[in-house]
């Protein structure tokens, strides 16, 4: 590679083609491009994450889990993969698993989504201890116009908290 040539993954031509195909909902094409990238670079977090997302959009949740798990094996600190992987568990009713997956995100400085969903999962499990703190943190960190803001207020109201 020449010294002045960028090394960013985002400039990978297959990745750009995959992004375009995904935006246009041409999922078969997107999968072909993403699989090509992963064949060349098996630890490419962006391509793995996009594969997981496409499979999730197609309703192929087991395949999506596999690819999110590959991202997290490559980089356990990847917040987007961790968030999405937890959501798959949450949507499947696997609340304990979702809470475990999201737990590391609760230690990050700016997270609000995991705080919100951990509160929701805890409430569904009947574990109300700590829910107020999770919701308060979520509300403090999220933009004031975020849809979760109103949902958090409703949840606090359901707890009998202002």
matplotlib code that plots the C-alpha trace (Angstrom):
import matplotlib.pyplot as plt

x = [0.0, 1.3, 1.9, -0.7, -3.4, -6.1, -6.3, -9.9, -12.2, -15.0, -13.4, -13.5, -15.4, -17.3, -18.5, -19.8, -21.6, -23.1, -24.2, -25.9, -27.6, -28.8, -30.3, -32.0, -33.3, -31.4, -30.5, -29.2, -26.7, -25.8, -25.1, -22.9, -20.8, -20.5, -19.7, -16.9, -15.4, -15.6, -13.9, -11.0, -11.1, -12.8, -12.6, -14.0, -16.3, -18.2, -19.0, -19.8, -22.1, -23.8, -24.3, -25.9, -28.2, -29.2, -30.0, -32.0, -33.9, -34.7, -36.0, -33.1, -32.4, -30.2, -27.8, -27.9, -26.9, -24.0, -22.6, -23.1, -21.3, -18.4, -18.2, -18.1, -15.5, -13.4, -14.1, -16.0, -16.2, -18.2, -21.2, -23.4, -23.0, -23.6, -26.7, -28.1, -27.2, -29.0, -32.1, -32.3, -32.4, -34.9, -37.2, -37.0, -38.1, -34.7, -34.6, -31.8, -29.6, -30.3, -29.5, -26.2, -25.2, -26.1, -24.4, -21.0, -22.8, -24.1, -20.5, -20.0, -20.2, -22.8, -25.1, -28.8, -30.3, -29.0, -30.1, -33.6, -33.8, -32.3, -35.0, -37.7, -36.4, -36.0, -39.6, -40.8, -38.9, -40.5, -37.2, -37.9, -34.8, -32.5, -35.1, -35.5, -31.7, -31.5, -34.4, -33.0, -29.6, -31.3, -33.3, -30.3, -28.2, -30.7, -31.6, -34.6, -36.6, -35.8, -38.9, -37.5, -37.8, -41.6, -41.5, -39.1, -41.5, -44.4, -42.4, -41.5, -45.2, -46.0, -43.6, -45.4, -42.4, -42.5]
y = [0.0, 3.4, 5.7, 8.4, 5.8, 5.7, 2.5, 3.0, -0.1, 2.2, 2.8, -0.9, -1.0, -4.2, -2.4, 0.6, -1.8, -3.6, -0.3, 0.7, -2.7, -2.6, 0.9, -0.2, -3.4, -5.6, -8.0, -10.8, -8.5, -7.0, -10.5, -11.4, -8.3, -8.7, -12.3, -11.5, -9.0, -11.5, -14.1, -11.8, -10.2, -12.6, -10.1, -7.1, -5.7, -3.5, -6.3, -8.8, -6.3, -5.5, -9.2, -9.6, -6.6, -7.9, -11.3, -9.7, -7.6, -10.8, -12.5, -14.9, -14.2, -17.3, -16.2, -12.6, -13.9, -15.8, -12.7, -10.4, -13.0, -13.0, -9.2, -9.6, -12.3, -10.0, -7.0, -7.5, -3.7, -3.1, -1.3, -1.5, -5.2, -5.7, -3.5, -5.3, -8.8, -7.9, -6.7, -10.0, -11.8, -9.3, -9.7, -13.4, -13.1, -14.2, -11.4, -12.8, -13.3, -9.8, -8.3, -10.2, -9.1, -5.4, -5.3, -4.0, -1.2, 0.1, 1.0, 3.2, 7.0, 7.9, 4.8, 5.3, 2.6, -0.3, 1.5, 1.9, -1.7, -3.1, -1.2, -2.6, -6.1, -5.9, -4.7, -7.5, -9.9, -8.3, -7.0, -3.4, -2.7, -0.5, 0.3, 3.9, 4.4, 2.8, 5.0, 8.2, 7.5, 6.8, 10.0, 12.1, 10.8, 10.7, 13.7, 15.5, 14.8, 11.1, 8.8, 6.8, 10.0, 9.7, 6.0, 6.3, 8.8, 6.3, 3.5, 5.7, 6.5, 2.8, 2.4, 5.2, 7.6, 11.1]
z = [0.0, -0.8, 2.1, 1.2, 0.6, 3.3, 5.3, 6.6, 6.5, 5.5, 2.1, 1.2, -2.1, -1.1, 2.0, 0.1, -2.2, 0.8, 2.4, -0.9, -1.3, 2.3, 1.9, -1.2, 0.6, -1.9, 0.9, -1.2, -2.8, 0.6, 1.9, -1.0, -0.5, 3.2, 3.0, 0.5, 3.0, 5.9, 3.7, 3.2, 6.7, 9.1, 12.0, 10.2, 12.9, 10.5, 8.0, 10.7, 12.4, 9.1, 8.4, 11.8, 11.1, 7.6, 9.0, 11.8, 9.3, 7.3, 10.5, 10.7, 14.3, 14.9, 12.1, 13.5, 16.9, 15.4, 13.7, 16.7, 18.8, 16.3, 16.6, 20.4, 20.2, 18.1, 20.3, 23.5, 24.0, 20.8, 22.2, 19.1, 18.7, 22.5, 22.4, 19.3, 20.7, 23.9, 22.0, 20.2, 23.5, 24.9, 21.9, 22.3, 25.9, 27.2, 29.8, 32.0, 29.0, 27.7, 31.1, 31.2, 27.7, 28.5, 31.9, 30.6, 28.9, 32.2, 33.1, 30.0, 30.4, 27.8, 27.5, 27.9, 25.8, 27.8, 31.0, 29.6, 28.4, 31.6, 33.6, 31.3, 31.5, 35.3, 35.6, 33.5, 35.8, 38.8, 40.1, 41.0, 43.0, 41.1, 38.3, 39.3, 39.2, 35.7, 34.5, 36.0, 34.4, 31.1, 31.3, 32.2, 29.3, 26.5, 24.3, 25.8, 22.6, 22.4, 22.4, 25.3, 27.4, 27.5, 27.9, 30.9, 32.5, 32.0, 33.6, 36.5, 36.8, 36.8, 39.7, 41.5, 41.2, 39.8]

ax = plt.figure().add_subplot(projection="3d")
ax.plot(x, y, z, "-o")
ax.set_aspect("equal")
plt.show()
